[in-house]
Amino acid sequence: MALVSRALGAFVVVAEELHFGRAARRLHMSQPPLSQQIRQLEEDVGATLFTRTTRSVQLTPAGRLLLDRARRLAADADAAVKAVGRLARGEEGSLTLGFTHSTVYRVLPQVLEAFRARLPNVELELKQFTSGLLVEGVRTGRVDVALVRLSPSMLDTELRAQEIVRDRMMLLMPADHPLARLDAVPVKALEGLPFVAYSAEDSRYFHEVVERVFARHEVRPRIVHESFLPTMVALVEARMGLALVPAPAVAQREGVLTVRPLAGVEDGLDLASLHCVWRRDASNPVVRAFVEVLLQQNTAPG
């Protein structure tokens, strides 16, 4: 194959120069070996490629056909080499990206815009699930990389995790709730109040964060329902109870819903981390490219 490639390359140069001496100089070789190489090529293809006289060298019809095909082969080979390079650098290919609901308000839009601008030729498949399902998807290879709320119990040695941002947990309530008059709400004020909590199964991470806050302050609201984030917002709007939500997850709606920070909480106790998770042995180069874009857009703490 290498010999054929070199012979075709030499043929193309001779065909472009129509002069063996000039072609030999372009190829940094002497003329006799070049002439021998062309004669061998003619024998291999079974056709005369050049008509030679003492004054000129011209392509035969077979030579013109071979020149056209050789140039196509060279262009295809060059394109193939460049495509492989782009794939190896993560500039082409595909990526299955998983994300949780709480990422759609801040992290996801920015990183998708930046990723598309930098790597427009990568095909993206988006999957929205709970964090537990996404981590399992990464572990089994169904998801390349995921943006999740990572509970320590979800992680194992097969996975890598990078913290992206930290969101403060805020008290979500109807805008006319008595606690909305406060600039910050003491955790103790939540004792016995109706509360919409996170499901330990569907929202394990947020469940653990909220339980940690309540346990540290020895406060126990009255749990009226357990669910996950989008439904919880609707339940608060329906006045079923209050809820703790990550700050970016709920836009304040004038006259309907509002949020307030918690007062008197130890540093970091009310922070919820967002992580990027991928397999340590990930073979898809696009994963590395995505993580680079993500880290350029977001750095913890938030």
C-alpha positions as CSV (number, residue, x, y, z in Angstrom):
1,M,0.0,0.0,0.0
2,A,2.8,2.4,0.9
3,L,4.6,1.7,-2.4
4,V,1.4,2.3,-4.4
5,S,0.8,5.6,-2.5
6,R,4.3,6.8,-3.3
7,A,4.0,5.8,-6.9
8,L,0.7,7.6,-7.3
9,G,2.2,10.7,-5.6
10,A,5.2,10.6,-8.0
11,F,2.7,10.2,-10.9
12,V,0.7,13.2,-9.9
13,V,3.8,15.4,-9.7
14,V,5.0,14.3,-13.2
15,A,1.4,14.8,-14.6
16,E,1.4,18.4,-13.1
17,E,4.8,19.3,-14.4
18,L,4.8,17.3,-17.7
19,H,8.5,17.3,-17.3
20,F,10.5,14.5,-15.6
21,G,13.4,16.8,-14.6
22,R,11.2,19.4,-12.9
23,A,9.2,16.6,-11.3
24,A,12.3,15.0,-9.9
25,R,13.4,18.2,-8.4
26,R,10.0,18.7,-6.7
27,L,10.3,15.2,-5.3
28,H,13.9,15.7,-4.2
29,M,15.2,12.7,-6.2
30,S,17.1,12.1,-9.3
31,Q,15.4,11.6,-12.7
32,P,16.3,8.0,-13.5
33,P,14.7,6.5,-10.4
34,L,11.6,8.6,-11.1
35,S,11.4,7.4,-14.7
36,Q,11.7,3.8,-13.4
37,Q,9.0,4.3,-10.9
38,I,6.6,5.6,-13.5
39,R,7.4,2.7,-15.9
40,Q,6.7,0.3,-13.0
41,L,3.4,2.0,-12.4
42,E,2.5,1.7,-16.0
43,E,3.2,-2.0,-15.9
44,D,1.2,-2.4,-12.7
45,V,-1.9,-0.7,-14.2
46,G,-1.4,-2.3,-17.6
47,A,-1.6,1.0,-19.5
48,T,0.7,3.8,-20.9
49,L,0.2,6.9,-18.8
50,F,2.4,9.3,-20.7
51,T,3.5,9.8,-24.3
52,R,7.1,10.8,-24.3
53,T,9.1,12.6,-27.0
54,T,12.5,14.3,-26.9
55,R,10.6,17.6,-26.6
56,S,7.5,16.9,-24.6
57,V,5.6,14.7,-22.1
58,Q,1.9,14.4,-22.4
59,L,-0.8,12.5,-20.6
60,T,-2.6,9.7,-22.4
61,P,-6.3,9.2,-21.9
62,A,-5.5,6.5,-19.3
63,G,-3.1,9.0,-17.6
64,R,-5.8,11.7,-17.4
65,L,-8.2,9.2,-15.9
66,L,-5.6,8.1,-13.3
67,L,-4.7,11.7,-12.5
68,D,-8.4,12.5,-11.7
69,R,-8.8,9.4,-9.6
70,A,-5.4,9.9,-7.8
71,R,-6.3,13.5,-6.9
72,R,-9.6,12.2,-5.5
73,L,-7.8,9.5,-3.5
74,A,-5.4,12.1,-2.1
75,A,-8.2,14.5,-1.2
76,D,-10.2,11.6,0.5
77,A,-7.1,10.5,2.4
78,D,-6.4,14.0,3.6
79,A,-10.0,14.4,4.7
80,A,-9.9,11.1,6.5
81,V,-6.7,12.0,8.4
82,K,-8.2,15.4,9.4
83,A,-11.5,13.7,10.4
84,V,-9.7,11.2,12.6
85,G,-7.8,14.0,14.2
86,R,-10.9,16.0,14.9
87,L,-12.6,12.9,16.4
88,A,-9.5,12.2,18.6
89,R,-9.6,15.8,19.8
90,G,-13.3,15.6,20.6
91,E,-14.2,18.1,17.8
92,E,-16.5,15.6,16.1
93,G,-18.5,12.7,17.2
94,S,-21.5,12.4,19.6
95,L,-22.2,12.9,23.3
96,T,-25.0,11.7,25.5
97,L,-25.4,14.4,28.1
98,G,-27.6,13.8,31.2
99,F,-28.9,16.6,33.4
100,T,-31.2,17.1,36.4
101,H,-34.1,19.6,36.5
102,S,-32.2,22.1,38.7
103,T,-29.5,22.6,36.1
104,V,-31.8,24.1,33.5
105,Y,-32.0,27.5,35.2
106,R,-28.3,28.3,35.3
107,V,-25.6,25.8,34.2
108,L,-27.2,23.9,31.3
109,P,-28.1,26.9,29.0
110,Q,-24.7,28.5,29.3
111,V,-22.6,25.3,28.8
112,L,-24.7,24.2,25.9
113,E,-24.3,27.6,24.2
114,A,-20.5,27.6,24.8
115,F,-20.2,23.9,23.7
116,R,-22.1,24.5,20.5
117,A,-20.0,27.6,19.7
118,R,-16.8,25.7,20.2
119,L,-17.7,22.2,18.8
120,P,-20.6,22.7,16.4
121,N,-20.0,19.4,14.7
122,V,-20.6,17.2,17.8
123,E,-24.1,15.6,17.9
124,L,-25.7,16.0,21.3
125,E,-28.3,13.7,22.8
126,L,-29.9,15.1,26.0
127,K,-31.4,13.0,28.7
128,Q,-33.2,14.5,31.7
129,F,-33.6,12.2,34.7
130,T,-33.1,12.3,38.5
131,S,-29.5,12.3,39.7
132,G,-29.6,8.6,40.9
133,L,-30.7,7.4,37.4
134,L,-28.2,9.6,35.7
135,V,-25.3,8.3,37.8
136,E,-26.3,4.8,37.1
137,G,-26.5,5.7,33.4
138,V,-23.0,6.9,33.4
139,R,-21.8,3.8,35.3
140,T,-23.4,1.5,32.7
141,G,-22.3,3.6,29.7
142,R,-25.8,4.7,28.5
143,V,-24.8,8.3,29.4
144,D,-21.4,9.8,28.6
145,V,-21.4,12.6,31.1
146,A,-24.0,13.9,33.6
147,L,-24.7,17.1,35.6
148,V,-26.1,15.8,38.9
149,R,-26.6,16.5,42.5
150,L,-24.2,13.9,43.8
151,S,-24.8,12.2,47.1
152,P,-21.6,10.5,48.4
153,S,-23.3,7.1,48.4
154,M,-23.8,7.4,44.6
155,L,-20.0,7.6,43.8
156,D,-17.6,4.7,43.4
157,T,-14.1,4.1,42.0
158,E,-15.4,3.7,38.4
159,L,-16.5,7.3,38.3
160,R,-14.9,10.7,38.3
161,A,-16.7,13.8,39.7
162,Q,-16.0,17.5,39.5
163,E,-17.9,20.0,41.5
164,I,-19.2,22.8,39.3
165,V,-21.2,25.2,41.4
166,R,-22.7,25.5,44.8
167,D,-26.3,26.8,45.2
168,R,-27.7,28.1,48.4
169,M,-30.9,26.5,49.5
170,M,-33.7,29.1,49.9
171,L,-37.1,28.9,51.5
172,L,-39.8,28.9,48.9
173,M,-43.3,30.2,50.0
174,P,-46.3,32.1,48.7
175,A,-45.5,35.8,48.4
176,D,-48.1,36.7,51.0
177,H,-46.9,34.2,53.6
178,P,-46.1,35.8,57.0
179,L,-42.4,34.7,56.8
180,A,-42.1,36.6,53.6
181,R,-41.9,39.8,55.6
182,L,-38.5,38.7,57.0
183,D,-35.3,39.3,55.1
184,A,-34.0,35.9,56.3
185,V,-36.0,33.2,58.0
186,P,-34.6,31.5,61.1
187,V,-34.6,27.7,60.8
188,K,-36.4,27.5,64.1
189,A,-39.3,29.3,62.6
190,L,-40.1,26.3,60.5
191,E,-40.9,24.1,63.5
192,G,-44.3,22.4,62.9
193,L,-45.1,24.3,59.7
194,P,-46.5,22.4,56.8
195,F,-43.6,21.5,54.5
196,V,-43.2,19.9,51.1
197,A,-40.1,17.6,51.3
198,Y,-37.9,15.8,48.9
199,S,-38.4,12.2,48.2
200,A,-35.6,10.1,49.6
201,E,-35.9,7.8,46.5
202,D,-36.3,10.3,43.7
203,S,-34.3,13.3,45.1
204,R,-31.8,11.6,47.4
205,Y,-29.3,14.4,47.4
206,F,-31.7,17.3,48.2
207,H,-33.4,15.1,50.8
208,E,-30.1,14.6,52.6
209,V,-29.2,18.3,52.4
210,V,-32.5,19.4,53.9
211,E,-32.5,16.6,56.6
212,R,-29.0,17.7,57.6
213,V,-30.2,21.3,58.1
214,F,-33.2,20.3,60.2
215,A,-31.2,17.8,62.2
216,R,-28.5,20.2,63.1
217,H,-31.0,22.8,64.3
218,E,-33.3,20.2,65.9
219,V,-36.3,21.4,63.9
220,R,-39.0,19.2,62.5
221,P,-41.6,20.8,60.1
222,R,-44.8,18.9,59.4
223,I,-44.2,17.0,56.2
224,V,-47.4,17.0,54.1
225,H,-45.9,15.5,50.9
226,E,-42.7,14.2,49.4
227,S,-41.8,14.7,45.8
228,F,-39.1,16.2,43.5
229,L,-38.3,19.7,42.5
230,P,-40.8,20.7,39.7
231,T,-43.8,19.2,41.5
232,M,-42.7,20.7,44.8
233,V,-42.9,24.2,43.3
234,A,-46.4,23.6,42.1
235,L,-47.4,22.3,45.6
236,V,-46.0,25.4,47.3
237,E,-48.0,27.6,44.8
238,A,-51.1,25.5,45.8
239,R,-50.4,26.5,49.4
240,M,-49.9,23.0,50.6
241,G,-46.7,24.0,52.4
242,L,-43.2,25.6,52.2
243,A,-40.1,24.1,50.7
244,L,-36.4,24.5,50.5
245,V,-35.1,24.8,46.9
246,P,-31.8,25.7,45.3
247,A,-31.6,29.4,44.6
248,P,-31.5,29.3,40.8
249,A,-34.3,26.7,40.5
250,V,-37.2,29.0,41.0
251,A,-37.7,32.4,39.6
252,Q,-39.6,34.7,41.9
253,R,-43.1,35.4,40.6
254,E,-44.4,38.7,41.6
255,G,-47.4,38.3,43.9
256,V,-47.3,34.5,43.7
257,L,-44.1,33.0,45.0
258,T,-41.0,34.4,46.7
259,V,-37.8,33.0,48.3
260,R,-35.9,33.9,51.4
261,P,-32.5,32.7,52.7
262,L,-32.3,30.9,56.0
263,A,-30.8,32.8,59.0
264,G,-28.4,31.4,61.5
265,V,-27.3,28.4,59.4
266,E,-23.7,27.2,59.8
267,D,-21.4,28.0,56.8
268,G,-21.9,25.5,54.1
269,L,-24.7,23.6,55.7
270,D,-27.3,25.0,53.4
271,L,-25.2,24.7,50.2
272,A,-26.1,22.3,47.5
273,S,-23.3,21.2,45.1
274,L,-23.8,20.4,41.4
275,H,-21.3,17.9,40.0
276,C,-20.2,16.7,36.6
277,V,-19.8,12.9,36.5
278,W,-18.2,10.7,33.9
279,R,-16.4,7.3,33.8
280,R,-12.7,7.2,34.6
281,D,-12.2,4.9,31.6
282,A,-14.3,7.0,29.2
283,S,-13.1,6.4,25.7
284,N,-15.2,9.1,24.0
285,P,-12.9,12.1,23.4
286,V,-15.9,14.4,23.4
287,V,-16.3,13.8,27.1
288,R,-13.0,15.5,27.8
289,A,-13.9,18.4,25.5
290,F,-17.2,18.9,27.2
291,V,-15.7,18.9,30.7
292,E,-13.1,21.5,29.5
293,V,-15.9,23.8,28.3
294,L,-17.9,23.2,31.4
295,L,-15.1,24.1,33.7
296,Q,-14.4,27.3,31.7
297,Q,-18.0,28.3,32.2
298,N,-18.5,27.4,35.8
299,T,-16.2,27.1,38.8
300,A,-17.3,26.3,42.4
301,P,-18.3,27.9,44.6
302,G,-21.3,29.5,42.9
